[in-house]
Amino acid sequence: MSIQAINVRNQFRGKIKEIIEGPVVSEVDVETPAGIVTSVITTRSIRDLGLVIGTEVVALVKATEVSIAKL
């Protein structure tokens, strides 16, 4: 599964590994071949989409800035 209108480099297919629900927003950890991608979305969206641990999803990344620090 991929979204054709979005650059393939910005898509990470995986399964939900963990959901940390809050009253308004929640964290969703998606396990992908590249590693864990974490998204912060509304708790309402989690319910509306029926997201649970193990659900297959595509994490879509839109970044206007990436910072790099020397280790």
C-alpha positions as CSV (number, residue, x, y, z in Angstrom):
1,M,0.0,0.0,0.0
2,S,1.3,3.4,-0.9
3,I,-0.2,6.8,-1.6
4,Q,0.7,7.7,-5.2
5,A,0.6,11.6,-4.8
6,I,3.3,11.5,-2.1
7,N,7.0,10.9,-2.7
8,V,7.7,7.2,-1.8
9,R,10.7,8.3,0.4
10,N,8.2,10.0,2.7
11,Q,6.1,6.8,3.4
12,F,6.9,4.2,5.9
13,R,4.8,1.0,6.0
14,G,4.5,-0.7,9.3
15,K,2.4,-1.9,12.2
16,I,1.3,0.0,15.3
17,K,3.6,-1.2,18.1
18,E,2.3,1.1,20.9
19,I,-0.4,3.7,21.6
20,I,-0.1,6.1,24.5
21,E,-3.5,7.7,24.8
22,G,-4.0,11.2,26.3
23,P,-7.3,13.1,26.8
24,V,-6.8,15.2,23.6
25,V,-3.7,13.9,21.8
26,S,-2.0,10.5,21.7
27,E,1.4,9.1,20.7
28,V,1.4,6.2,18.1
29,D,4.6,4.2,17.6
30,V,4.8,2.5,14.2
31,E,7.4,-0.3,13.7
32,T,8.8,0.0,10.2
33,P,11.7,-1.8,8.5
34,A,13.6,1.5,9.0
35,G,12.9,1.6,12.7
36,I,10.2,3.2,15.0
37,V,8.3,6.2,13.6
38,T,6.3,8.1,16.3
39,S,3.3,10.2,15.4
40,V,1.3,12.6,17.7
41,I,-2.3,12.6,16.6
42,T,-5.6,13.4,18.2
43,T,-7.2,10.8,20.3
44,R,-10.4,11.3,18.4
45,S,-8.5,10.3,15.2
46,I,-7.3,7.1,16.8
47,R,-10.9,6.1,17.6
48,D,-12.3,7.3,14.2
49,L,-9.6,5.2,12.3
50,G,-10.0,2.2,14.6
51,L,-6.3,2.1,15.4
52,V,-5.1,-0.6,17.7
53,I,-1.8,-2.4,18.3
54,G,-1.0,-4.5,15.3
55,T,-2.9,-2.4,12.8
56,E,-1.1,-2.1,9.5
57,V,-0.6,1.5,8.5
58,V,1.4,3.9,6.4
59,A,3.3,6.6,8.2
60,L,3.4,9.7,6.0
61,V,6.1,12.2,6.8
62,K,6.0,15.9,5.9
63,A,9.0,17.8,7.2
64,T,9.8,21.4,6.5
65,E,13.0,21.2,8.6
66,V,15.4,18.5,9.7
67,S,18.0,19.4,12.3
68,I,21.3,17.6,12.7
69,A,23.6,17.6,15.6
70,K,27.2,16.3,15.7
71,L,27.6,13.3,18.2
